[in-house]
Amino acid sequence: MSEARHDTVASDTDRLARSIAKQLATQNAANAWLPTVSAS
């Protein structure tokens, strides 16, 4: 029971991590034209 629940949590976390990474990649691509100074 707890193992199945753990798998669900792990897959939810993985999906969330992928979503965040995808969002960051999209944002970085959109901001790529900005000077690097404003990025940091």
Buried (B, 14 or more C-beta within 10 A) or exposed (E): EEEEEEEEEEEEEEEEEEEEEEEEEEEEEEEEEEEEEEEE
